[in-house]
């Protein structure tokens, strides 16, 4: 099973250190406790669409600081949350689970928008809270992946079962046809004056008919074995109940 990947989007190196330091992981940890981390510091909004990550954790605070620095050197007025808005749009457009950490004291502790969770950078608790939410997201994604894989396996098994039932139902018709082919091949092989090549061909037809008959006999044996196996749990339950 592949390890999940977590993409950390920030221009503040301490941010990524806080996340990875609070994320439990060791050699005996489950898959969702030990993901692979990738940190992007520049131009990350452009890279979200093609990223194979399972979860993105974005630091809006470092964007805001960077935006304010640029505004001081610019004659044009740029809204201080311009880059944050762009980041939100990029996260939502990517359609992947994301956690956006912001520093707005007037905002809610957390809010949900589509596949993105906005979390306020509350001193002292935000790293642990981010990791707690992130781990739950990865658990859910892995559960969904397993369920999807199980559905595919189940669908394939049902198709094979349908084919098997059809072959069992048709075995009588096939056996009747094989009996006719076998009988005619034997008669043809004993036909007086038949060329050697024709006799060999009749013998080959007879042998193939016998082999096909053996195959369908095996289907009958398998059907009996499956029926016995299906009745076995009921017998064990009845025996246990009678004790």
C-alpha positions as CSV (number, residue, x, y, z in Angstrom):
1,X,0.0,0.0,0.0
2,X,1.4,3.4,-1.0
3,X,2.1,6.0,1.7
4,X,0.0,9.1,1.4
5,X,1.6,12.4,0.4
6,X,1.0,15.7,2.2
7,X,1.9,18.9,0.4
8,X,2.8,21.8,2.7
9,X,2.4,25.2,1.0
10,X,4.3,28.0,2.9
11,X,7.0,30.6,2.7
12,X,7.7,30.2,6.4
13,X,10.0,27.3,7.1
14,X,9.0,27.2,10.8
15,X,5.4,26.5,9.6
16,X,6.5,23.2,7.9
17,X,8.6,22.3,10.9
18,X,5.7,22.7,13.2
19,X,3.5,20.4,11.1
20,X,6.1,17.6,10.7
21,X,7.2,17.8,14.3
22,X,3.7,17.3,15.6
23,X,2.9,14.5,13.1
24,X,3.5,11.1,14.9
25,X,5.4,8.6,12.9
26,X,7.7,5.6,13.4
27,X,8.5,2.3,11.9
28,X,5.5,0.7,13.5
29,X,3.0,3.5,12.7
30,X,0.0,2.8,10.5
31,X,0.2,4.2,6.9
32,X,-1.8,7.3,7.7
33,X,0.5,8.3,10.6
34,X,3.6,8.3,8.5
35,X,3.0,10.2,5.2
36,X,5.5,11.6,2.8
37,X,5.8,15.4,3.1
38,X,6.6,17.8,0.3
39,X,7.2,21.5,0.9
40,X,6.6,24.2,-1.7
41,X,7.7,27.7,-0.9
42,X,7.3,29.6,-4.2
43,X,4.6,29.6,-6.9
44,X,2.7,26.9,-5.3
45,X,-0.7,28.0,-6.5
46,X,0.3,27.0,-10.0
47,X,1.3,23.5,-9.0
48,X,-1.8,22.3,-7.2
49,X,-3.7,21.1,-10.2
50,X,-1.1,18.6,-11.3
51,X,0.0,17.6,-7.8
52,X,-0.6,13.9,-6.8
53,X,-0.9,14.8,-3.1
54,X,-3.6,13.3,-0.9
55,X,-3.7,16.4,1.3
56,X,-2.6,20.1,1.0
57,X,-1.8,22.2,4.1
58,X,-1.5,25.9,3.2
59,X,-0.1,28.8,5.2
60,X,-2.1,31.9,4.3
61,X,-0.2,33.9,7.0
62,X,3.1,33.8,5.1
63,X,1.3,34.8,1.9
64,X,-0.2,37.8,3.7
65,X,3.2,38.9,5.0
66,X,4.7,38.6,1.5
67,X,1.9,40.6,0.0
68,X,2.3,43.4,2.6
69,X,6.0,43.6,1.7
70,X,5.2,43.9,-2.0
71,X,2.6,46.6,-1.3
72,X,5.1,48.8,0.4
73,X,7.3,48.8,-2.8
74,X,4.4,49.2,-5.2
75,X,2.6,52.4,-6.2
76,X,-0.5,50.4,-7.0
77,X,-3.0,49.5,-4.2
78,X,-3.3,45.7,-3.9
79,X,-5.8,44.3,-1.4
80,X,-3.9,42.6,1.5
81,X,-5.9,39.4,1.1
82,X,-5.5,39.2,-2.7
83,X,-3.0,36.4,-2.7
84,X,-4.9,34.5,0.0
85,X,-8.0,34.7,-2.1
86,X,-6.0,33.3,-5.1
87,X,-4.7,30.5,-2.9
88,X,-8.3,29.6,-1.7
89,X,-9.5,29.5,-5.3
90,X,-6.5,27.3,-6.3
91,X,-7.2,24.9,-3.5
92,X,-10.9,24.6,-4.3
93,X,-10.2,24.3,-8.1
94,X,-7.7,21.4,-7.4
95,X,-10.6,19.5,-5.8
96,X,-8.4,17.8,-3.2
97,X,-8.7,17.9,0.6
98,X,-6.9,20.9,2.0
99,X,-6.4,22.7,5.2
100,X,-5.8,26.5,5.0
101,X,-4.3,28.1,8.1
102,X,-5.0,31.8,8.5
103,X,-4.2,34.4,11.2
104,X,-7.4,36.5,11.0
105,X,-8.4,37.0,14.7
106,X,-12.0,37.8,13.7
107,X,-12.5,34.6,11.8
108,X,-13.9,31.4,13.2
109,X,-11.7,28.8,14.7
110,X,-12.5,26.6,11.8
111,X,-14.9,26.6,8.8
112,X,-15.6,24.2,5.9
113,X,-15.8,25.2,2.2
114,X,-16.1,22.4,-0.3
115,X,-13.1,20.1,0.2
116,X,-11.2,22.8,2.1
117,X,-11.1,23.4,5.9
118,X,-10.1,26.9,7.1
119,X,-8.4,26.9,10.4
120,X,-7.4,29.9,12.5
121,X,-3.8,29.9,13.6
122,X,-4.6,29.8,17.3
123,X,-1.3,30.0,19.4
124,X,-0.3,26.8,21.1
125,X,-2.9,24.5,19.6
126,X,-3.0,25.0,15.8
127,X,-0.2,22.5,14.9
128,X,-1.8,19.7,16.9
129,X,-5.3,20.6,15.6
130,X,-4.0,20.7,12.0
131,X,-2.4,17.3,12.4
132,X,-5.5,15.8,14.0
133,X,-7.7,17.0,11.2
134,X,-5.1,16.0,8.6
135,X,-4.8,12.4,9.9
136,X,-8.6,12.0,9.9
137,X,-8.7,13.2,6.3
138,X,-6.1,10.7,5.2
139,X,-7.9,7.9,7.1
140,X,-11.1,8.7,5.3
141,X,-9.4,8.9,1.9
142,X,-7.8,5.6,2.4
143,X,-11.1,4.0,3.6
144,X,-12.7,5.4,0.4
145,X,-9.9,4.0,-1.7
146,X,-10.3,0.6,-0.1
147,X,-14.0,0.6,-0.6
148,X,-13.7,1.6,-4.2
149,X,-11.2,-1.3,-4.8
150,X,-13.5,-3.7,-2.9
151,X,-16.3,-2.7,-5.2
152,X,-14.2,-3.3,-8.3
153,X,-13.2,-6.8,-7.0
154,X,-16.8,-7.5,-6.1
155,X,-18.0,-6.5,-9.5
156,X,-15.4,-8.7,-11.2
157,X,-16.3,-11.6,-9.0
158,X,-20.0,-11.2,-9.8
159,X,-19.2,-11.2,-13.5
160,X,-17.2,-14.4,-13.1
161,X,-20.0,-15.9,-11.0
162,X,-22.6,-15.1,-13.7
163,X,-20.4,-16.6,-16.4
164,X,-19.9,-19.7,-14.2
165,X,-23.6,-20.1,-13.6
166,X,-24.3,-19.7,-17.3
167,X,-21.8,-22.4,-18.2
168,X,-23.3,-24.8,-15.5
169,X,-26.8,-24.1,-16.9
170,X,-25.7,-24.8,-20.4
171,X,-23.7,-27.9,-19.7
172,X,-26.6,-30.3,-20.6
173,X,-26.9,-28.6,-24.0
174,X,-23.2,-28.7,-24.5
175,X,-23.0,-32.4,-23.5
176,X,-25.8,-33.3,-25.8
177,X,-24.0,-31.6,-28.7
178,X,-20.7,-33.2,-27.7
179,X,-22.4,-36.7,-27.6
180,X,-23.7,-36.1,-31.2
181,X,-20.2,-35.0,-32.3
182,X,-18.5,-37.9,-30.6
183,X,-21.0,-40.5,-32.1
184,X,-20.6,-39.1,-35.6
185,X,-16.8,-39.0,-35.3
186,X,-16.7,-42.7,-34.2
187,X,-19.0,-43.7,-37.1
188,X,-17.0,-41.7,-39.5
189,X,-13.8,-43.3,-38.3
190,X,-15.1,-46.8,-38.9
191,X,-16.4,-45.9,-42.4
192,X,-14.9,-48.5,-44.8
193,X,-12.6,-47.2,-47.5
194,X,-12.1,-43.8,-45.7
195,X,-8.8,-42.1,-46.6
196,X,-6.1,-42.2,-43.9
197,X,-6.2,-38.3,-43.5
198,X,-10.0,-38.3,-43.0
199,X,-9.7,-41.1,-40.5
200,X,-7.1,-39.1,-38.5
201,X,-9.3,-36.0,-38.6
202,X,-12.3,-38.0,-37.3
203,X,-10.1,-39.4,-34.5
204,X,-9.0,-35.8,-33.6
205,X,-12.6,-34.6,-33.5
206,X,-13.5,-37.6,-31.2
207,X,-10.5,-36.8,-28.9
208,X,-11.4,-33.1,-28.6
209,X,-15.0,-34.0,-27.9
210,X,-13.9,-36.2,-25.1
211,X,-11.7,-33.5,-23.6
212,X,-14.5,-31.0,-23.7
213,X,-16.8,-33.5,-22.1
214,X,-14.2,-33.9,-19.2
215,X,-14.1,-30.1,-18.8
216,X,-17.9,-29.9,-18.4
217,X,-17.8,-32.8,-16.0
218,X,-15.4,-30.9,-13.9
219,X,-18.0,-28.0,-13.8
220,X,-20.5,-30.4,-12.4
221,X,-18.1,-31.6,-9.7
222,X,-17.3,-28.0,-8.7
223,X,-21.0,-27.2,-8.4
224,X,-21.4,-30.2,-6.0
225,X,-18.4,-29.1,-4.0
226,X,-19.7,-25.5,-3.7
227,X,-23.1,-26.8,-2.6
228,X,-21.5,-28.9,0.1
229,X,-19.3,-26.1,1.3
230,X,-22.4,-23.7,1.4
231,X,-24.3,-26.2,3.6
232,X,-21.3,-26.8,6.0
233,X,-21.8,-23.6,8.2
234,X,-25.5,-24.4,8.7
235,X,-24.6,-28.0,9.8
236,X,-22.0,-26.6,12.3
237,X,-24.5,-24.1,13.6
238,X,-27.1,-26.8,14.1
239,X,-24.6,-29.1,15.8
240,X,-23.6,-26.3,18.2
241,X,-27.2,-25.4,19.0
242,X,-28.0,-29.1,19.8
243,X,-25.2,-29.3,22.4
